[in-house]
Amino acid sequence: MNLPNLLTLLRIFFVPLLVAALVQENRTHEILGVPVTNAFLALGIFLAAAATDMLDGYLARRWKQITTVGTLLDPVADKLLVSSALISLVEVRVVSSWMVILIIGREFAVSGLRSIAAAEGYTIRASELGKTKMATQVVAISLLMLSVQWPVLSGAASLSMWAVVIFAVLSAADYFRKFWRKVDVQVKARRRRELLELARKRRKAQRAAAAESRAGVKPLG
């Protein structure tokens, strides 16, 4: 287990802490003698988790430690972090539920495409649109958390969420446009090979059965 993968796992560990901080409204914690509200605590946890996302990718590329496990686990950690934050923000009524459903639905669709592609030997890396969507999500979620404490930021947070929705739809369309045809052709070719192989085995078994049947017939007289 290398350091980039450990950072990815750390991001997953932050998820329950983030949810716990967000859903407990109007509470203040004292950290090193400084009073910190739940909104700021949640924001700190979220930004720390988002920082591990940038750091693990940078270190993996710099140290040439890009692994299949890391490539597959990194987007899962991102989706867990973002989905838990958005669902918790719906719970505290600072974001529209339909936006969150659309964004999370998009994540499941792209994850499904990644899984199918991985099974066929393809690795779908994050595109530029996908990276832009992730950066926009970090900004939007941060503004939503701050708007809990400062309602004046609600307008900016709402605009940011609209940007997230747009980039989410565009990046999903881009992934499916680039990879669905490749994956679909690969799956069909594999199934065709499997059917041909099965047909050959059946013909071979039939010929063997026919040969045994002829050998077992004794001539009369």
C-alpha positions as CSV (number, residue, x, y, z in Angstrom):
1,M,0.0,0.0,0.0
2,N,1.7,3.2,-1.2
3,L,1.1,6.8,0.2
4,P,-1.2,8.0,-2.6
5,N,-3.5,5.0,-1.9
6,L,-3.4,5.6,1.8
7,L,-4.5,9.2,1.2
8,T,-7.4,8.0,-0.8
9,L,-8.4,5.7,2.1
10,L,-8.0,8.6,4.4
11,R,-10.5,10.6,2.3
12,I,-13.1,7.8,2.8
13,F,-12.4,7.9,6.6
14,F,-13.3,11.6,6.5
15,V,-16.9,10.8,5.2
16,P,-18.6,9.8,8.5
17,L,-16.9,12.7,10.3
18,L,-18.2,15.1,7.7
19,V,-21.8,13.8,8.0
20,A,-21.7,13.9,11.8
21,A,-20.5,17.6,11.7
22,L,-23.1,18.6,9.1
23,V,-26.3,17.1,10.5
24,Q,-25.8,18.4,14.0
25,E,-27.1,22.0,13.5
26,N,-26.5,25.0,15.8
27,R,-23.7,23.5,17.8
28,T,-20.4,25.0,18.8
29,H,-17.2,23.0,19.5
30,E,-14.2,24.3,21.3
31,I,-11.0,23.4,19.4
32,L,-7.7,24.5,21.0
33,G,-9.6,27.0,23.0
34,V,-11.3,28.5,20.0
35,P,-15.1,28.2,19.5
36,V,-15.9,26.6,16.2
37,T,-19.5,26.1,14.8
38,N,-20.6,23.0,13.1
39,A,-20.6,24.7,9.7
40,F,-16.9,25.7,10.0
41,L,-16.0,22.3,11.4
42,A,-17.7,20.6,8.5
43,L,-16.0,22.9,6.1
44,G,-12.6,22.2,7.6
45,I,-13.2,18.4,7.3
46,F,-14.4,18.7,3.7
47,L,-11.5,20.9,2.5
48,A,-9.0,18.6,4.2
49,A,-10.6,15.6,2.4
50,A,-10.6,17.5,-0.9
51,A,-6.9,18.4,-0.4
52,T,-6.1,14.6,-0.2
53,D,-7.8,14.2,-3.6
54,M,-5.3,16.7,-5.2
55,L,-2.4,15.4,-3.2
56,D,-2.8,11.7,-3.9
57,G,-3.0,12.2,-7.7
58,Y,0.0,14.5,-7.7
59,L,2.1,12.1,-5.6
60,A,1.0,9.1,-7.7
61,R,2.2,10.8,-10.9
62,R,5.4,12.3,-9.5
63,W,6.5,9.1,-7.8
64,K,5.2,6.9,-10.7
65,Q,2.9,5.0,-8.2
66,I,-0.2,4.9,-10.4
67,T,-1.9,1.6,-9.7
68,T,-5.1,-0.1,-10.9
69,V,-6.4,-0.1,-7.3
70,G,-5.7,3.6,-6.9
71,T,-7.2,4.4,-10.3
72,L,-10.4,2.6,-9.4
73,L,-10.6,3.6,-5.7
74,D,-9.9,7.3,-6.2
75,P,-13.2,8.1,-8.0
76,V,-15.1,5.9,-5.5
77,A,-13.7,8.0,-2.6
78,D,-14.6,11.2,-4.4
79,K,-18.1,10.1,-5.0
80,L,-18.5,9.0,-1.3
81,L,-17.2,12.4,-0.1
82,V,-19.4,14.5,-2.4
83,S,-22.5,12.4,-2.1
84,S,-22.4,12.3,1.7
85,A,-21.8,16.1,1.8
86,L,-24.7,16.9,-0.6
87,I,-27.1,14.5,1.1
88,S,-26.3,16.0,4.5
89,L,-26.8,19.5,3.1
90,V,-30.3,18.4,1.8
91,E,-31.0,17.2,5.3
92,V,-30.2,20.7,6.7
93,R,-32.2,22.3,3.9
94,V,-29.6,24.4,2.2
95,V,-29.7,22.8,-1.3
96,S,-32.5,21.5,-3.5
97,S,-33.0,17.7,-3.4
98,W,-33.5,17.4,-7.2
99,M,-30.0,18.8,-7.9
100,V,-28.5,16.3,-5.5
101,I,-30.4,13.4,-7.0
102,L,-29.3,14.4,-10.5
103,I,-25.6,14.8,-9.4
104,I,-25.6,11.5,-7.5
105,G,-27.4,9.7,-10.3
106,R,-24.7,10.9,-12.7
107,E,-22.1,9.5,-10.4
108,F,-23.7,6.1,-10.3
109,A,-24.0,6.1,-14.1
110,V,-20.4,7.0,-14.7
111,S,-19.3,4.5,-12.0
112,G,-21.3,1.8,-13.8
113,L,-19.5,2.7,-17.1
114,R,-16.2,2.5,-15.3
115,S,-17.0,-0.9,-13.9
116,I,-18.0,-2.3,-17.3
117,A,-15.0,-0.8,-18.9
118,A,-12.7,-2.2,-16.3
119,A,-14.1,-5.7,-16.8
120,E,-13.3,-5.4,-20.5
121,G,-9.7,-4.1,-19.8
122,Y,-10.3,-0.4,-20.2
123,T,-9.4,2.1,-17.5
124,I,-11.4,5.4,-17.8
125,R,-9.4,8.2,-16.4
126,A,-10.8,11.5,-15.3
127,S,-11.3,13.9,-18.2
128,E,-10.8,17.7,-18.1
129,L,-14.6,18.2,-17.9
130,G,-14.7,15.7,-15.0
131,K,-11.9,17.5,-13.2
132,T,-13.6,20.8,-13.7
133,K,-16.9,19.3,-12.3
134,M,-15.0,18.1,-9.3
135,A,-13.4,21.6,-8.7
136,T,-16.8,23.2,-9.1
137,Q,-18.3,20.8,-6.6
138,V,-15.7,21.7,-4.0
139,V,-16.5,25.4,-4.4
140,A,-20.2,24.9,-4.4
141,I,-20.3,22.6,-1.4
142,S,-18.0,25.0,0.5
143,L,-20.3,27.9,-0.2
144,L,-23.3,25.9,0.9
145,M,-21.6,25.1,4.2
146,L,-20.7,28.8,4.7
147,S,-24.3,29.8,3.9
148,V,-25.5,27.9,6.9
149,Q,-23.6,30.4,9.0
150,W,-23.9,33.4,6.6
151,P,-27.2,33.2,4.6
152,V,-26.0,36.2,2.5
153,L,-23.9,33.6,0.6
154,S,-27.0,31.6,-0.4
155,G,-27.2,33.2,-3.8
156,A,-23.6,32.5,-4.8
157,A,-24.0,28.9,-3.5
158,S,-27.1,28.4,-5.6
159,L,-25.3,29.7,-8.7
160,S,-22.4,27.4,-8.0
161,M,-24.7,24.4,-7.7
162,W,-26.2,25.2,-11.1
163,A,-22.6,25.2,-12.5
164,V,-22.1,21.8,-10.9
165,V,-25.3,20.4,-12.5
166,I,-24.2,21.7,-16.0
167,F,-20.7,20.3,-15.7
168,A,-22.0,17.0,-14.3
169,V,-24.3,16.5,-17.3
170,L,-21.7,17.6,-19.8
171,S,-18.9,15.4,-18.4
172,A,-21.2,12.3,-18.2
173,A,-22.2,12.8,-21.8
174,D,-18.5,13.1,-22.7
175,Y,-17.6,9.9,-20.9
176,F,-20.4,7.9,-22.6
177,R,-19.6,9.4,-26.0
178,K,-16.0,8.4,-25.8
179,F,-16.2,5.0,-24.1
180,W,-19.6,3.5,-24.5
181,R,-19.1,2.5,-28.2
182,K,-15.7,1.0,-27.4
183,V,-17.0,-1.0,-24.4
184,D,-20.1,-2.1,-26.3
185,V,-18.1,-3.3,-29.3
186,Q,-15.7,-5.2,-26.9
187,V,-18.5,-6.9,-25.0
188,K,-20.3,-8.0,-28.2
189,A,-17.0,-9.3,-29.7
190,R,-16.3,-11.3,-26.5
191,R,-19.8,-12.8,-26.4
192,R,-19.5,-13.7,-30.1
193,R,-16.2,-15.5,-29.4
194,E,-17.8,-17.3,-26.5
195,L,-20.8,-18.4,-28.6
196,L,-18.5,-19.6,-31.4
197,E,-16.4,-21.5,-28.9
198,L,-19.5,-23.1,-27.4
199,A,-20.8,-24.1,-30.8
200,R,-17.4,-25.7,-31.7
201,K,-17.5,-27.7,-28.5
202,R,-21.0,-28.9,-29.2
203,R,-20.1,-30.0,-32.7
204,K,-17.1,-31.8,-31.4
205,A,-19.2,-33.5,-28.7
206,Q,-21.8,-34.5,-31.4
207,R,-19.1,-36.0,-33.7
208,A,-17.6,-37.9,-30.8
209,A,-21.0,-39.3,-29.8
210,A,-21.7,-40.3,-33.4
211,A,-18.3,-42.0,-33.7
212,E,-18.9,-44.0,-30.5
213,S,-22.4,-44.9,-31.8
214,R,-20.9,-46.3,-35.1
215,A,-18.2,-48.1,-33.3
216,G,-20.8,-49.8,-31.1
217,V,-22.8,-51.3,-34.0
218,K,-21.8,-54.9,-34.9
219,P,-22.2,-56.2,-38.5
220,L,-24.8,-59.1,-39.0
221,G,-23.8,-62.6,-40.3
